[in-house]
Amino acid sequence: MTSPTDRRFLHRFQVELPGWCLKDVSFLSWVIGFGGHVKVVKPDGLIDTVYEVGLDIVEIYEGKAEGKE
């Protein structure tokens, strides 16, 4: 592993997992559970999943500051 270039994410965790993990609800919940404290760098499929879940959450709460429900 190289030194982190993003000072927001100083700690790294690298693991090799079987491909089926990308569809496993428990694994995805674990990764997404870190919220804004995690940055997935690969594989692209996991990056896309985390990104789309984040967009879905933003969409739900969009406008909350304006009092929308």
C-alpha positions as CSV (number, residue, x, y, z in Angstrom):
1,M,0.0,0.0,0.0
2,T,1.2,3.5,-0.8
3,S,1.0,6.4,1.6
4,P,-2.4,8.1,1.8
5,T,-2.7,11.1,-0.4
6,D,-6.1,12.2,1.0
7,R,-5.5,13.6,4.5
8,R,-9.1,13.0,5.4
9,F,-8.6,9.3,5.1
10,L,-5.3,8.6,6.9
11,H,-6.0,5.0,7.8
12,R,-6.2,2.3,5.2
13,F,-7.7,-1.2,5.2
14,Q,-7.0,-3.5,2.4
15,V,-8.7,-6.9,2.0
16,E,-9.3,-9.4,-0.8
17,L,-12.8,-10.8,-0.8
18,P,-14.7,-13.1,-3.1
19,G,-16.8,-11.5,-5.8
20,W,-20.1,-12.5,-4.1
21,C,-19.4,-10.1,-1.3
22,L,-20.4,-7.2,-3.6
23,K,-24.0,-8.5,-3.4
24,D,-24.0,-9.5,0.3
25,V,-26.3,-7.3,2.3
26,S,-24.3,-7.7,5.5
27,F,-21.0,-6.7,3.8
28,L,-22.6,-3.7,2.1
29,S,-24.2,-2.6,5.4
30,W,-20.8,-2.8,7.1
31,V,-19.1,-0.6,4.5
32,I,-21.9,1.9,4.2
33,G,-22.2,2.0,8.0
34,F,-19.0,4.0,8.2
35,G,-20.9,6.8,6.5
36,G,-18.6,9.7,5.5
37,H,-15.7,8.2,7.3
38,V,-14.9,5.6,4.5
39,K,-13.7,6.0,1.0
40,V,-13.9,2.9,-1.3
41,V,-11.2,3.0,-3.9
42,K,-11.9,-0.3,-5.7
43,P,-13.5,-2.3,-7.2
44,D,-15.6,-0.1,-9.4
45,G,-18.7,-2.1,-8.7
46,L,-18.5,-1.4,-4.9
47,I,-17.7,2.2,-5.6
48,D,-20.8,2.5,-7.7
49,T,-23.0,0.8,-5.1
50,V,-21.8,3.0,-2.2
51,Y,-22.2,6.1,-4.4
52,E,-25.8,5.2,-5.4
53,V,-26.8,4.4,-1.8
54,G,-25.4,7.8,-0.9
55,L,-27.4,9.5,-3.6
56,D,-30.5,7.7,-2.5
57,I,-30.0,9.0,1.1
58,V,-29.4,12.5,-0.1
59,E,-32.6,12.4,-2.2
60,I,-34.6,11.3,0.8
61,Y,-33.4,14.2,2.9
62,E,-33.1,16.8,0.2
63,G,-34.9,19.9,1.2
64,K,-35.1,18.9,4.9
65,A,-33.5,22.3,5.8
66,E,-36.4,24.0,4.1
67,G,-38.9,22.1,6.2
68,K,-39.9,19.7,3.5
69,E,-40.9,16.1,4.3
